[in-house]
């Protein structure tokens, strides 16, 4: 699948971090995301297939979106997502099923304390065309921005 992101966002793929020198390049991205370099590298290596991030420096938090490596065979339920986010300190905001260009999906909004800020996020579980669902997570410093970014991503979803 593919989707559009705002112009100026930088695409970072997890495979770039296989080289130790490349890992050093993550430091500015991590700082702008409110994470340590180790946390960002771990996120890429264990969870994210692709990460795109706003490096404009216009706010204290770098808006970003990522796509998880592992697909899930079924759409997650509200209870499953509440439990998962509770384990990492997240708080649920809303859960709903939405229609996307790729089919029925789940949209889960949450807040999550990270470093010295509270991240506002939207987790999308979108059909991948192979019988599973991929998680696209959008994070921002404000709920309104996270919602707008998620809406724009959903409307631009396409099979690749």
N, CA, C and O atoms as a GROMACS GRO file, in nm:
protein
  640
    1UNK      N    1   0.083  -0.118   0.000
    1UNK     CA    2   0.000   0.000   0.000
    1UNK      C    3   0.088   0.124   0.000
    1UNK      O    4   0.204   0.119   0.039
    2UNK      N    5   0.031   0.232  -0.043
    2UNK     CA    6   0.102   0.360  -0.041
    2UNK      C    7   0.004   0.468   0.004
    2UNK      O    8  -0.117   0.450  -0.003
    3UNK      N    9   0.060   0.579   0.049
    3UNK     CA   10  -0.021   0.693   0.091
    3UNK      C   11   0.063   0.818   0.083
    3UNK      O   12   0.186   0.813   0.083
    4UNK      N   13  -0.005   0.932   0.078
    4UNK     CA   14   0.063   1.061   0.069
    4UNK      C   15   0.088   1.118   0.208
    4UNK      O   16   0.012   1.093   0.302
    5UNK      N   17   0.196   1.194   0.219
    5UNK     CA   18   0.227   1.268   0.342
    5UNK      C   19   0.258   1.412   0.302
    5UNK      O   20   0.284   1.439   0.185
    6UNK      N   21   0.255   1.503   0.397
    6UNK     CA   22   0.283   1.643   0.362
    6UNK      C   23   0.421   1.660   0.298
    6UNK      O   24   0.515   1.587   0.330
    7UNK      N   25   0.432   1.756   0.208
    7UNK     CA   26   0.561   1.782   0.145
    7UNK      C   27   0.661   1.824   0.252
    7UNK      O   28   0.626   1.888   0.350
    8UNK      N   29   0.784   1.786   0.231
    8UNK     CA   30   0.889   1.819   0.326
    8UNK      C   31   0.914   1.711   0.430
    8UNK      O   32   1.015   1.716   0.500
    9UNK      N   33   0.825   1.615   0.441
    9UNK     CA   34   0.849   1.505   0.534
    9UNK      C   35   0.959   1.416   0.479
    9UNK      O   36   0.970   1.398   0.358
   10UNK      N   37   1.038   1.360   0.568
   10UNK     CA   38   1.149   1.274   0.527
   10UNK      C   39   1.112   1.128   0.551
   10UNK      O   40   1.063   1.091   0.658
   11UNK      N   41   1.135   1.045   0.450
   11UNK     CA   42   1.110   0.901   0.462
   11UNK      C   43   1.235   0.833   0.516
   11UNK      O   44   1.345   0.852   0.463
   12UNK      N   45   1.217   0.754   0.620
   12UNK     CA   46   1.327   0.678   0.677
   12UNK      C   47   1.282   0.533   0.680
   12UNK      O   48   1.180   0.501   0.741
   13UNK      N   49   1.358   0.445   0.617
   13UNK     CA   50   1.323   0.304   0.617
   13UNK      C   51   1.409   0.230   0.718
   13UNK      O   52   1.527   0.261   0.735
   14UNK      N   53   1.349   0.132   0.784
   14UNK     CA   54   1.418   0.057   0.888
   14UNK      C   55   1.546  -0.006   0.836
   14UNK      O   56   1.644  -0.016   0.911
   15UNK      N   57   1.549  -0.049   0.711
   15UNK     CA   58   1.668  -0.116   0.657
   15UNK      C   59   1.789  -0.023   0.654
   15UNK      O   60   1.903  -0.072   0.652
   16UNK      N   61   1.769   0.107   0.653
   16UNK     CA   62   1.882   0.200   0.655
   16UNK      C   63   1.960   0.192   0.785
   16UNK      O   64   2.076   0.232   0.791
   17UNK      N   65   1.897   0.141   0.889
   17UNK     CA   66   1.960   0.137   1.020
   17UNK      C   67   2.043   0.012   1.042
   17UNK      O   68   2.099  -0.007   1.151
   18UNK      N   69   2.052  -0.075   0.943
   18UNK     CA   70   2.133  -0.196   0.957
   18UNK      C   71   2.281  -0.162   0.966
   18UNK      O   72   2.359  -0.238   1.025
   19UNK      N   73   2.320  -0.051   0.910
   19UNK     CA   74   2.459  -0.007   0.913
   19UNK      C   75   2.482   0.078   1.038
   19UNK      O   76   2.408   0.174   1.061
   20UNK      N   77   2.585   0.045   1.120
   20UNK     CA   78   2.610   0.123   1.242
   20UNK      C   79   2.628   0.273   1.216
   20UNK      O   80   2.587   0.354   1.298
   21UNK      N   81   2.690   0.310   1.104
   21UNK     CA   82   2.706   0.453   1.073
   21UNK      C   83   2.571   0.520   1.051
   21UNK      O   84   2.549   0.634   1.091
   22UNK      N   85   2.482   0.447   0.988
   22UNK     CA   86   2.349   0.503   0.963
   22UNK      C   87   2.274   0.528   1.092
   22UNK      O   88   2.195   0.622   1.102
   23UNK      N   89   2.299   0.444   1.192
   23UNK     CA   90   2.230   0.462   1.321
   23UNK      C   91   2.262   0.598   1.382
   23UNK      O   92   2.178   0.659   1.448
   24UNK      N   93   2.384   0.645   1.359
   24UNK     CA   94   2.421   0.776   1.413
   24UNK      C   95   2.335   0.887   1.350
   24UNK      O   96   2.309   0.989   1.414
   25UNK      N   97   2.293   0.866   1.227
   25UNK     CA   98   2.210   0.965   1.158
   25UNK      C   99   2.071   0.980   1.219
   25UNK      O  100   1.999   1.075   1.190
   26UNK      N  101   2.033   0.885   1.303
   26UNK     CA  102   1.900   0.890   1.363
   26UNK      C  103   1.891   0.992   1.476
   26UNK      O  104   1.780   1.030   1.516
   27UNK      N  105   2.004   1.036   1.528
   27UNK     CA  106   2.003   1.127   1.644
   27UNK      C  107   1.916   1.251   1.623
   27UNK      O  108   1.835   1.282   1.711
   28UNK      N  109   1.930   1.325   1.512
   28UNK     CA  110   1.844   1.444   1.496
   28UNK      C  111   1.696   1.407   1.486
   28UNK      O  112   1.610   1.480   1.537
   29UNK      N  113   1.665   1.295   1.420
   29UNK     CA  114   1.526   1.253   1.408
   29UNK      C  115   1.469   1.219   1.545
   29UNK      O  116   1.357   1.258   1.579
   30UNK      N  117   1.547   1.145   1.624
   30UNK     CA  118   1.500   1.105   1.757
   30UNK      C  119   1.474   1.227   1.844
   30UNK      O  120   1.372   1.234   1.912
   31UNK      N  121   1.565   1.321   1.841
   31UNK     CA  122   1.551   1.441   1.924
   31UNK      C  123   1.423   1.516   1.888
   31UNK      O  124   1.348   1.558   1.977
   32UNK      N  125   1.397   1.532   1.759
   32UNK     CA  126   1.277   1.603   1.715
   32UNK      C  127   1.149   1.524   1.745
   32UNK      O  128   1.041   1.583   1.749
   33UNK      N  129   1.161   1.394   1.765
   33UNK     CA  130   1.045   1.310   1.795
   33UNK      C  131   1.021   1.294   1.944
   33UNK      O  132   0.924   1.230   1.985
   34UNK      N  133   1.108   1.350   2.026
   34UNK     CA  134   1.092   1.337   2.170
   34UNK      C  135   1.138   1.204   2.223
   34UNK      O  136   1.099   1.164   2.334
   35UNK      N  137   1.220   1.132   2.146
   35UNK     CA  138   1.271   1.002   2.187
   35UNK      C  139   1.422   1.006   2.197
   35UNK      O  140   1.486   1.095   2.142
   36UNK      N  141   1.478   0.909   2.268
   36UNK     CA  142   1.623   0.894   2.265
   36UNK      C  143   1.660   0.823   2.136
   36UNK      O  144   1.574   0.757   2.077
   37UNK      N  145   1.785   0.835   2.089
   37UNK     CA  146   1.824   0.761   1.969
   37UNK      C  147   1.801   0.610   1.985
   37UNK      O  148   1.761   0.543   1.890
   38UNK      N  149   1.825   0.558   2.104
   38UNK     CA  150   1.805   0.416   2.128
   38UNK      C  151   1.658   0.376   2.113
   38UNK      O  152   1.627   0.272   2.056
   39UNK      N  153   1.568   0.460   2.164
   39UNK     CA  154   1.425   0.432   2.150
   39UNK      C  155   1.382   0.436   2.004
   39UNK      O  156   1.305   0.352   1.959
   40UNK      N  157   1.433   0.535   1.930
   40UNK     CA  158   1.396   0.547   1.790
   40UNK      C  159   1.450   0.429   1.709
   40UNK      O  160   1.378   0.372   1.627
   41UNK      N  161   1.576   0.393   1.733
   41UNK     CA  162   1.634   0.279   1.662
   41UNK      C  163   1.556   0.152   1.693
   41UNK      O  164   1.527   0.072   1.604
   42UNK      N  165   1.522   0.133   1.820
   42UNK     CA  166   1.446   0.014   1.858
   42UNK      C  167   1.311   0.013   1.787
   42UNK      O  168   1.266  -0.092   1.739
   43UNK      N  169   1.247   0.128   1.780
   43UNK     CA  170   1.118   0.137   1.711
   43UNK      C  171   1.133   0.094   1.565
   43UNK      O  172   1.055   0.014   1.515
   44UNK      N  173   1.235   0.148   1.498
   44UNK     CA  174   1.256   0.111   1.359
   44UNK      C  175   1.286  -0.037   1.344
   44UNK      O  176   1.226  -0.105   1.261
   45UNK      N  177   1.378  -0.086   1.424
   45UNK     CA  178   1.426  -0.224   1.409
   45UNK      C  179   1.321  -0.328   1.445
   45UNK      O  180   1.316  -0.434   1.383
   46UNK      N  181   1.238  -0.299   1.543
   46UNK     CA  182   1.145  -0.402   1.588
   46UNK      C  183   1.003  -0.383   1.539
   46UNK      O  184   0.928  -0.480   1.530
   47UNK      N  185   0.965  -0.261   1.508
   47UNK     CA  186   0.824  -0.237   1.479
   47UNK      C  187   0.796  -0.178   1.342
   47UNK      O  188   0.698  -0.216   1.278
   48UNK      N  189   0.878  -0.087   1.297
   48UNK     CA  190   0.841  -0.008   1.180
   48UNK      C  191   0.908  -0.056   1.052
   48UNK      O  192   1.028  -0.082   1.048
   49UNK      N  193   0.828  -0.066   0.949
   49UNK     CA  194   0.877  -0.093   0.815
   49UNK      C  195   0.923   0.038   0.753
   49UNK      O  196   1.030   0.047   0.692
   50UNK      N  197   0.839   0.139   0.768
   50UNK     CA  198   0.866   0.270   0.710
   50UNK      C  199   0.826   0.377   0.812
   50UNK      O  200   0.723   0.366   0.878
   51UNK      N  201   0.907   0.479   0.823
   51UNK     CA  202   0.875   0.595   0.906
   51UNK      C  203   0.894   0.720   0.820
   51UNK      O  204   0.995   0.733   0.750
   52UNK      N  205   0.797   0.810   0.825
   52UNK     CA  206   0.810   0.940   0.760
   52UNK      C  207   0.791   1.044   0.869
   52UNK      O  208   0.705   1.030   0.957
   53UNK      N  209   0.871   1.150   0.863
   53UNK     CA  210   0.874   1.246   0.973
   53UNK      C  211   0.889   1.389   0.922
   53UNK      O  212   0.955   1.414   0.822
   54UNK      N  213   0.827   1.481   0.994
   54UNK     CA  214   0.837   1.624   0.964
   54UNK      C  215   0.957   1.681   1.038
   54UNK      O  216   0.958   1.686   1.161
   55UNK      N  217   1.057   1.723   0.964
   55UNK     CA  218   1.178   1.777   1.024
   55UNK      C  219   1.185   1.929   1.012
   55UNK      O  220   1.293   1.988   1.023
   56UNK      N  221   1.071   1.993   0.990
   56UNK     CA  222   1.071   2.138   0.970
   56UNK      C  223   1.108   2.216   1.095
   56UNK      O  224   1.152   2.331   1.086
   57UNK      N  225   1.091   2.155   1.211
   57UNK     CA  226   1.124   2.224   1.335
   57UNK      C  227   1.025   2.331   1.374
   57UNK      O  228   1.058   2.419   1.454
   58UNK      N  229   0.904   2.326   1.320
   58UNK     CA  230   0.805   2.429   1.349
   58UNK      C  231   0.733   2.408   1.482
   58UNK      O  232   0.656   2.494   1.524
   59UNK      N  233   0.757   2.294   1.547
   59UNK     CA  234   0.696   2.271   1.678
   59UNK      C  235   0.792   2.190   1.764
   59UNK      O  236   0.896   2.144   1.718
   60UNK      N  237   0.755   2.171   1.890
   60UNK     CA  238   0.839   2.094   1.982
   60UNK      C  239   0.835   1.945   1.954
   60UNK      O  240   0.919   1.870   2.005
   61UNK      N  241   0.738   1.901   1.875
   61UNK     CA  242   0.723   1.759   1.843
   61UNK      C  243   0.725   1.742   1.692
   61UNK      O  244   0.658   1.817   1.621
   62UNK      N  245   0.799   1.645   1.643
   62UNK     CA  246   0.804   1.620   1.499
   62UNK      C  247   0.692   1.524   1.461
   62UNK      O  248   0.696   1.405   1.495
   63UNK      N  249   0.591   1.576   1.391
   63UNK     CA  250   0.483   1.490   1.344
   63UNK      C  251   0.543   1.377   1.262
   63UNK      O  252   0.642   1.396   1.192
   64UNK      N  253   0.482   1.258   1.271
   64UNK     CA  254   0.535   1.145   1.197
   64UNK      C  255   0.428   1.040   1.173
   64UNK      O  256   0.322   1.042   1.234
   65UNK      N  257   0.459   0.949   1.083
   65UNK     CA  258   0.374   0.834   1.056
   65UNK      C  259   0.464   0.714   1.035
   65UNK      O  260   0.574   0.726   0.980
   66UNK      N  261   0.416   0.598   1.078
   66UNK     CA  262   0.494   0.477   1.054
   66UNK      C  263   0.401   0.362   1.018
   66UNK      O  264   0.283   0.361   1.053
   67UNK      N  265   0.459   0.266   0.949
   67UNK     CA  266   0.388   0.145   0.911
   67UNK      C  267   0.460   0.028   0.977
   67UNK      O  268   0.581   0.013   0.962
   68UNK      N  269   0.385  -0.053   1.050
   68UNK     CA  270   0.447  -0.165   1.121
   68UNK      C  271   0.495  -0.273   1.026
   68UNK      O  272   0.443  -0.289   0.915
   69UNK      N  273   0.596  -0.348   1.071
   69UNK     CA  274   0.648  -0.460   0.994
   69UNK      C  275   0.550  -0.575   0.986
   69UNK      O  276   0.533  -0.636   0.880
   70UNK      N  277   0.486  -0.604   1.097
   70UNK     CA  278   0.404  -0.724   1.108
   70UNK      C  279   0.257  -0.692   1.081
   70UNK      O  280   0.200  -0.601   1.140
   71UNK      N  281   0.198  -0.768   0.990
   71UNK     CA  282   0.056  -0.754   0.962
   71UNK      C  283  -0.022  -0.838   1.064
   71UNK      O  284   0.030  -0.936   1.117
   72UNK      N  285  -0.146  -0.798   1.090
   72UNK     CA  286  -0.232  -0.877   1.178
   72UNK      C  287  -0.340  -0.944   1.093
   72UNK      O  288  -0.389  -0.884   0.997
   73UNK      N  289  -0.376  -1.068   1.128
   73UNK     CA  290  -0.471  -1.142   1.044
   73UNK      C  291  -0.616  -1.092   1.053
   73UNK      O  292  -0.695  -1.118   0.962
   74UNK      N  293  -0.650  -1.021   1.161
   74UNK     CA  294  -0.786  -0.970   1.177
   74UNK      C  295  -0.781  -0.827   1.228
   74UNK      O  296  -0.681  -0.783   1.284
   75UNK      N  297  -0.892  -0.755   1.207
   75UNK     CA  298  -0.900  -0.620   1.262
   75UNK      C  299  -0.902  -0.630   1.414
   75UNK      O  300  -0.974  -0.713   1.470
   76UNK      N  301  -0.823  -0.547   1.482
   76UNK     CA  302  -0.825  -0.551   1.628
   76UNK      C  303  -0.955  -0.493   1.684
   76UNK      O  304  -1.019  -0.408   1.621
   77UNK      N  305  -0.992  -0.540   1.802
   77UNK     CA  306  -1.111  -0.488   1.869
   77UNK      C  307  -1.071  -0.371   1.959
   77UNK      O  308  -0.953  -0.350   1.986
   78UNK      N  309  -1.170  -0.297   2.005
   78UNK     CA  310  -1.144  -0.187   2.098
   78UNK      C  311  -1.078  -0.241   2.225
   78UNK      O  312  -0.983  -0.180   2.275
   79UNK      N  313  -1.125  -0.352   2.276
   79UNK     CA  314  -1.067  -0.410   2.397
   79UNK      C  315  -0.921  -0.448   2.380
   79UNK      O  316  -0.839  -0.425   2.469
   80UNK      N  317  -0.888  -0.505   2.264
   80UNK     CA  318  -0.748  -0.541   2.237
   80UNK      C  319  -0.660  -0.417   2.231
   80UNK      O  320  -0.551  -0.416   2.287
   81UNK      N  321  -0.707  -0.314   2.164
   81UNK     CA  322  -0.629  -0.191   2.152
   81UNK      C  323  -0.617  -0.120   2.286
   81UNK      O  324  -0.510  -0.071   2.322
   82UNK      N  325  -0.727  -0.113   2.360
   82UNK     CA  326  -0.721  -0.051   2.494
   82UNK      C  327  -0.616  -0.121   2.579
   82UNK      O  328  -0.536  -0.055   2.646
   83UNK      N  329  -0.615  -0.253   2.577
   83UNK     CA  330  -0.519  -0.330   2.657
   83UNK      C  331  -0.376  -0.304   2.611
   83UNK      O  332  -0.287  -0.284   2.694
   84UNK      N  333  -0.353  -0.306   2.480
   84UNK     CA  334  -0.218  -0.283   2.426
   84UNK      C  335  -0.166  -0.144   2.464
   84UNK      O  336  -0.052  -0.130   2.508
   85UNK      N  337  -0.250  -0.043   2.446
   85UNK     CA  338  -0.206   0.093   2.475
   85UNK      C  339  -0.192   0.117   2.626
   85UNK      O  340  -0.108   0.196   2.668
   86UNK      N  341  -0.275   0.050   2.706
   86UNK     CA  342  -0.264   0.061   2.851
   86UNK      C  343  -0.128   0.011   2.898
   86UNK      O  344  -0.069   0.067   2.990
   87UNK      N  345  -0.077  -0.094   2.835
   87UNK     CA  346   0.052  -0.153   2.873
   87UNK      C  347   0.168  -0.056   2.852
   87UNK      O  348   0.270  -0.068   2.919
   88UNK      N  349   0.153   0.039   2.762
   88UNK     CA  350   0.261   0.135   2.737
   88UNK      C  351   0.228   0.275   2.792
   88UNK      O  352   0.298   0.372   2.764
   89UNK      N  353   0.121   0.283   2.870
   89UNK     CA  354   0.086   0.410   2.933
   89UNK      C  355  -0.007   0.498   2.851
   89UNK      O  356  -0.030   0.613   2.887
   90UNK      N  357  -0.059   0.444   2.742
   90UNK     CA  358  -0.149   0.521   2.656
   90UNK      C  359  -0.290   0.526   2.710
   90UNK      O  360  -0.332   0.439   2.787
   91UNK      N  361  -0.364   0.627   2.670
   91UNK     CA  362  -0.504   0.644   2.710
   91UNK      C  363  -0.591   0.650   2.585
   91UNK      O  364  -0.564   0.728   2.494
   92UNK      N  365  -0.698   0.568   2.580
   92UNK     CA  366  -0.785   0.569   2.464
   92UNK      C  367  -0.865   0.699   2.454
   92UNK      O  368  -0.905   0.757   2.555
   93UNK      N  369  -0.887   0.742   2.331
   93UNK     CA  370  -0.970   0.860   2.305
   93UNK      C  371  -1.095   0.818   2.228
   93UNK      O  372  -1.206   0.853   2.266
   94UNK      N  373  -1.078   0.742   2.119
   94UNK     CA  374  -1.193   0.694   2.043
   94UNK      C  375  -1.156   0.572   1.960
   94UNK      O  376  -1.039   0.548   1.931
   95UNK      N  377  -1.258   0.496   1.924
   95UNK     CA  378  -1.244   0.377   1.840
   95UNK      C  379  -1.360   0.377   1.743
   95UNK      O  380  -1.476   0.395   1.783
   96UNK      N  381  -1.331   0.358   1.615
   96UNK     CA  382  -1.440   0.345   1.518
   96UNK      C  383  -1.391   0.270   1.395
   96UNK      O  384  -1.272   0.267   1.364
   97UNK      N  385  -1.488   0.210   1.326
   97UNK     CA  386  -1.458   0.149   1.196
   97UNK      C  387  -1.483   0.255   1.090
   97UNK      O  388  -1.580   0.331   1.097
   98UNK      N  389  -1.393   0.259   0.993
   98UNK     CA  390  -1.403   0.359   0.886
   98UNK      C  391  -1.390   0.290   0.751
   98UNK      O  392  -1.338   0.179   0.741
   99UNK      N  393  -1.437   0.358   0.649
   99UNK     CA  394  -1.422   0.309   0.512
   99UNK      C  395  -1.302   0.379   0.451
   99UNK      O  396  -1.288   0.500   0.462
  100UNK      N  397  -1.214   0.302   0.386
  100UNK     CA  398  -1.097   0.357   0.318
  100UNK      C  399  -1.100   0.312   0.172
  100UNK      O  400  -1.180   0.225   0.137
  101UNK      N  401  -1.015   0.369   0.087
  101UNK     CA  402  -1.008   0.322  -0.052
  101UNK      C  403  -0.967   0.174  -0.062
  101UNK      O  404  -0.986   0.112  -0.166
  102UNK      N  405  -0.912   0.118   0.046
  102UNK     CA  406  -0.870  -0.022   0.046
  102UNK      C  407  -0.969  -0.112   0.118
  102UNK      O  408  -0.946  -0.233   0.126
  103UNK      N  409  -1.078  -0.056   0.171
  103UNK     CA  410  -1.179  -0.135   0.242
  103UNK      C  411  -1.198  -0.090   0.386
  103UNK      O  412  -1.144   0.011   0.428
  104UNK      N  413  -1.277  -0.169   0.460
  104UNK     CA  414  -1.307  -0.137   0.600
  104UNK      C  415  -1.181  -0.142   0.685
  104UNK      O  416  -1.100  -0.233   0.673
  105UNK      N  417  -1.166  -0.042   0.771
  105UNK     CA  418  -1.048  -0.032   0.856
  105UNK      C  419  -1.091   0.011   0.996
  105UNK      O  420  -1.207   0.046   1.019
  106UNK      N  421  -0.997   0.007   1.089
  106UNK     CA  422  -1.020   0.053   1.226
  106UNK      C  423  -0.938   0.180   1.247
  106UNK      O  424  -0.823   0.188   1.205
  107UNK      N  425  -0.999   0.278   1.313
  107UNK     CA  426  -0.928   0.401   1.352
  107UNK      C  427  -0.937   0.413   1.503
  107UNK      O  428  -1.046   0.414   1.561
  108UNK      N  429  -0.819   0.421   1.568
  108UNK     CA  430  -0.812   0.426   1.715
  108UNK      C  431  -0.730   0.548   1.753
  108UNK      O  432  -0.611   0.556   1.722
  109UNK      N  433  -0.794   0.642   1.821
  109UNK     CA  434  -0.723   0.763   1.866
  109UNK      C  435  -0.683   0.745   2.012
  109UNK      O  436  -0.755   0.686   2.091
  110UNK      N  437  -0.565   0.798   2.045
  110UNK     CA  438  -0.511   0.781   2.180
  110UNK      C  439  -0.419   0.897   2.217
  110UNK      O  440  -0.381   0.978   2.132
  111UNK      N  441  -0.385   0.903   2.345
  111UNK     CA  442  -0.280   0.994   2.391
  111UNK      C  443  -0.176   0.909   2.463
  111UNK      O  444  -0.209   0.806   2.522
  112UNK      N  445  -0.050   0.953   2.458
  112UNK     CA  446   0.060   0.874   2.514
  112UNK      C  447   0.169   0.967   2.564
  112UNK      O  448   0.226   1.042   2.486
  113UNK      N  449   0.200   0.963   2.695
  113UNK     CA  450   0.310   1.044   2.745
  113UNK      C  451   0.444   0.991   2.693
  113UNK      O  452   0.475   0.873   2.709
  114UNK      N  453   0.523   1.079   2.631
  114UNK     CA  454   0.656   1.044   2.582
  114UNK      C  455   0.749   1.158   2.620
  114UNK      O  456   0.724   1.274   2.588
  115UNK      N  457   0.855   1.124   2.690
  115UNK     CA  458   0.952   1.224   2.736
  115UNK      C  459   0.877   1.334   2.810
  115UNK      O  460   0.808   1.307   2.908
  116UNK      N  461   0.891   1.458   2.764
  116UNK     CA  462   0.829   1.572   2.834
  116UNK      C  463   0.702   1.622   2.765
  116UNK      O  464   0.660   1.735   2.787
  117UNK      N  465   0.642   1.538   2.682
  117UNK     CA  466   0.523   1.581   2.609
  117UNK      C  467   0.420   1.469   2.609
  117UNK      O  468   0.449   1.356   2.648
  118UNK      N  469   0.300   1.500   2.566
  118UNK     CA  470   0.198   1.398   2.546
  118UNK      C  471   0.171   1.390   2.397
  118UNK      O  472   0.125   1.486   2.334
  119UNK      N  473   0.200   1.274   2.341
  119UNK     CA  474   0.178   1.250   2.199
  119UNK      C  475   0.030   1.222   2.176
  119UNK      O  476  -0.033   1.150   2.253
  120UNK      N  477  -0.023   1.279   2.072
  120UNK     CA  478  -0.159   1.249   2.029
  120UNK      C  479  -0.146   1.165   1.904
  120UNK      O  480  -0.077   1.203   1.809
  121UNK      N  481  -0.213   1.051   1.904
  121UNK     CA  482  -0.195   0.961   1.792
  121UNK      C  483  -0.324   0.905   1.738
  121UNK      O  484  -0.428   0.905   1.803
  122UNK      N  485  -0.314   0.857   1.614
  122UNK     CA  486  -0.422   0.784   1.549
  122UNK      C  487  -0.359   0.658   1.490
  122UNK      O  488  -0.269   0.665   1.406
  123UNK      N  489  -0.408   0.544   1.536
  123UNK     CA  490  -0.363   0.416   1.482
  123UNK      C  491  -0.469   0.367   1.383
  123UNK      O  492  -0.587   0.355   1.418
  124UNK      N  493  -0.426   0.341   1.262
  124UNK     CA  494  -0.515   0.292   1.157
  124UNK      C  495  -0.479   0.147   1.127
  124UNK      O  496  -0.361   0.114   1.110
  125UNK      N  497  -0.577   0.060   1.122
  125UNK     CA  498  -0.555  -0.081   1.086
  125UNK      C  499  -0.628  -0.102   0.954
  125UNK      O  500  -0.751  -0.111   0.949
  126UNK      N  501  -0.549  -0.110   0.846
  126UNK     CA  502  -0.599  -0.102   0.710
  126UNK      C  503  -0.576  -0.235   0.638
  126UNK      O  504  -0.469  -0.295   0.652
  127UNK      N  505  -0.676  -0.284   0.560
  127UNK     CA  506  -0.655  -0.408   0.486
  127UNK      C  507  -0.540  -0.393   0.386
  127UNK      O  508  -0.529  -0.292   0.317
  128UNK      N  509  -0.454  -0.496   0.382
  128UNK     CA  510  -0.335  -0.487   0.296
  128UNK      C  511  -0.353  -0.554   0.160
  128UNK      O  512  -0.258  -0.559   0.081
  129UNK      N  513  -0.472  -0.607   0.132
  129UNK     CA  514  -0.495  -0.673   0.004
  129UNK      C  515  -0.445  -0.816   0.001
  129UNK      O  516  -0.459  -0.884  -0.100
  130UNK      N  517  -0.388  -0.863   0.111
  130UNK     CA  518  -0.336  -1.000   0.120
  130UNK      C  519  -0.406  -1.077   0.231
  130UNK      O  520  -0.358  -1.181   0.276
  131UNK      N  521  -0.522  -1.026   0.275
  131UNK     CA  522  -0.599  -1.094   0.378
  131UNK      C  523  -0.562  -1.056   0.520
  131UNK      O  524  -0.611  -1.117   0.615
  132UNK      N  525  -0.476  -0.956   0.536
  132UNK     CA  526  -0.434  -0.912   0.669
  132UNK      C  527  -0.452  -0.760   0.680
  132UNK      O  528  -0.498  -0.694   0.587
  133UNK      N  529  -0.416  -0.707   0.796
  133UNK     CA  530  -0.426  -0.564   0.822
  133UNK      C  531  -0.289  -0.509   0.860
  133UNK      O  532  -0.216  -0.571   0.938
  134UNK      N  533  -0.255  -0.393   0.806
  134UNK     CA  534  -0.131  -0.324   0.842
  134UNK      C  535  -0.167  -0.205   0.929
  134UNK      O  536  -0.270  -0.140   0.909
  135UNK      N  537  -0.081  -0.178   1.025
  135UNK     CA  538  -0.102  -0.066   1.117
  135UNK      C  539  -0.022   0.054   1.068
  135UNK      O  540   0.101   0.048   1.057
  136UNK      N  541  -0.092   0.162   1.040
  136UNK     CA  542  -0.030   0.291   1.011
  136UNK      C  543  -0.058   0.380   1.131
  136UNK      O  544  -0.175   0.405   1.163
  137UNK      N  545   0.045   0.426   1.199
  137UNK     CA  546   0.027   0.510   1.316
  137UNK      C  547   0.074   0.651   1.286
  137UNK      O  548   0.185   0.672   1.236
  138UNK      N  549  -0.010   0.748   1.316
  138UNK     CA  550   0.019   0.889   1.296
  138UNK      C  551   0.035   0.952   1.434
  138UNK      O  552  -0.052   0.936   1.520
  139UNK      N  553   0.144   1.025   1.454
  139UNK     CA  554   0.168   1.090   1.584
  139UNK      C  555   0.192   1.239   1.565
  139UNK      O  556   0.257   1.281   1.469
  140UNK      N  557   0.139   1.317   1.659
  140UNK     CA  558   0.155   1.462   1.654
  140UNK      C  559   0.153   1.516   1.797
  140UNK      O  560   0.125   1.444   1.892
  141UNK      N  561   0.184   1.643   1.808
  141UNK     CA  562   0.178   1.709   1.938
  141UNK      C  563   0.037   1.754   1.975
  141UNK      O  564   0.011   1.785   2.091
  142UNK      N  565  -0.054   1.757   1.876
  142UNK     CA  566  -0.193   1.796   1.904
  142UNK      C  567  -0.289   1.694   1.842
  142UNK      O  568  -0.260   1.634   1.739
  143UNK      N  569  -0.403   1.677   1.908
  143UNK     CA  570  -0.504   1.584   1.859
  143UNK      C  571  -0.557   1.629   1.723
  143UNK      O  572  -0.579   1.546   1.634
  144UNK      N  573  -0.578   1.759   1.706
  144UNK     CA  574  -0.633   1.811   1.580
  144UNK      C  575  -0.540   1.780   1.464
  144UNK      O  576  -0.586   1.740   1.357
  145UNK      N  577  -0.411   1.800   1.484
  145UNK     CA  578  -0.314   1.774   1.377
  145UNK      C  579  -0.308   1.625   1.347
  145UNK      O  580  -0.305   1.586   1.230
  146UNK      N  581  -0.307   1.540   1.450
  146UNK     CA  582  -0.304   1.395   1.428
  146UNK      C  583  -0.427   1.351   1.349
  146UNK      O  584  -0.416   1.268   1.259
  147UNK      N  585  -0.543   1.405   1.383
  147UNK     CA  586  -0.666   1.370   1.312
  147UNK      C  587  -0.661   1.413   1.166
  147UNK      O  588  -0.702   1.338   1.078
  148UNK      N  589  -0.611   1.534   1.140
  148UNK     CA  590  -0.601   1.582   1.002
  148UNK      C  591  -0.504   1.497   0.921
  148UNK      O  592  -0.534   1.459   0.808
  149UNK      N  593  -0.388   1.467   0.979
  149UNK     CA  594  -0.290   1.384   0.909
  149UNK      C  595  -0.349   1.246   0.879
  149UNK      O  596  -0.332   1.195   0.768
  150UNK      N  597  -0.417   1.187   0.976
  150UNK     CA  598  -0.477   1.055   0.955
  150UNK      C  599  -0.583   1.061   0.845
  150UNK      O  600  -0.589   0.972   0.760
  151UNK      N  601  -0.665   1.164   0.846
  151UNK     CA  602  -0.768   1.180   0.743
  151UNK      C  603  -0.705   1.191   0.604
  151UNK      O  604  -0.752   1.129   0.509
  152UNK      N  605  -0.598   1.269   0.593
  152UNK     CA  606  -0.529   1.284   0.465
  152UNK      C  607  -0.466   1.153   0.419
  152UNK      O  608  -0.471   1.119   0.301
  153UNK      N  609  -0.408   1.079   0.513
  153UNK     CA  610  -0.348   0.950   0.478
  153UNK      C  611  -0.456   0.854   0.431
  153UNK      O  612  -0.440   0.787   0.329
  154UNK      N  613  -0.566   0.846   0.505
  154UNK     CA  614  -0.675   0.755   0.467
  154UNK      C  615  -0.727   0.787   0.328
  154UNK      O  616  -0.746   0.696   0.247
  155UNK      N  617  -0.748   0.915   0.298
  155UNK     CA  618  -0.804   0.951   0.167
  155UNK      C  619  -0.707   0.925   0.053
  155UNK      O  620  -0.749   0.913  -0.062
  156UNK      N  621  -0.577   0.915   0.083
  156UNK     CA  622  -0.478   0.893  -0.023
  156UNK      C  623  -0.431   0.747  -0.033
  156UNK      O  624  -0.345   0.717  -0.116
  157UNK      N  625  -0.485   0.658   0.049
  157UNK     CA  626  -0.442   0.518   0.046
  157UNK      C  627  -0.465   0.456  -0.092
  157UNK      O  628  -0.569   0.474  -0.154
  158UNK      N  629  -0.364   0.382  -0.138
  158UNK     CA  630  -0.372   0.312  -0.266
  158UNK      C  631  -0.300   0.178  -0.255
  158UNK      O  632  -0.208   0.162  -0.174
  159UNK      N  633  -0.343   0.083  -0.337
  159UNK     CA  634  -0.268  -0.043  -0.347
  159UNK      C  635  -0.138  -0.013  -0.420
  159UNK      O  636  -0.137   0.064  -0.515
  160UNK      N  637  -0.028  -0.076  -0.374
  160UNK     CA  638   0.098  -0.051  -0.447
  160UNK      C  639   0.130  -0.162  -0.542
  160UNK      O  640   0.231  -0.158  -0.610
   0.00000   0.00000   0.00000
